[in-house]
Amino acid sequence: MEFKNKYGRVVLERDHSIIIGHFHGNINANLVYQFSNSIFEHIKPFAGRPWAYISNSYTACAATPEAEEQFTHLAKQMMQSNCIASAYILGSSLVVNQMQRIMNNAGLMIDIKSRLFTDLYQAKEHINEQLKLLTC
């Protein structure tokens, strides 16, 4: 599933019990809104079972303040919907700092730097290990 505008693009995919968001360019509130709605459609088949999330945002530039606020709300909703692990591929210190602020504002005690990976393969390996550990 893909959402885009003049400045940015988001592609959403599901790999078993992992939801992956691929972010490119500048992310505004409308893209986050569409992405949020799509995530919850994608997790319906999980029927409450644990799932995980990977943000593949190496080519993302930044989120607008409105988008950042929506991401904060989304992070809370994801945890309430049984998202038990997350990993991030972020290409700039601006995006890393923005994501850390989102986690802090969502009340999640997550050190984003401990969940950073250089590529999707490493992120998936980590997430699959976490899913095995946390669902046993």
Secondary structure, 3 states (H helix, E strand, C coil): CEEECCCEEEEEEEECCEEEEEEEEEECHHHHHHHHHHHHHHHHHHCCCCEEEEEEEEEEEEECHHHHHHHHHHHHHHHHCCEEEEEEEECCHHHHHHHHHHHHHCCCCCCHHHHECCCHHHHHHHHHHHHHHHCC
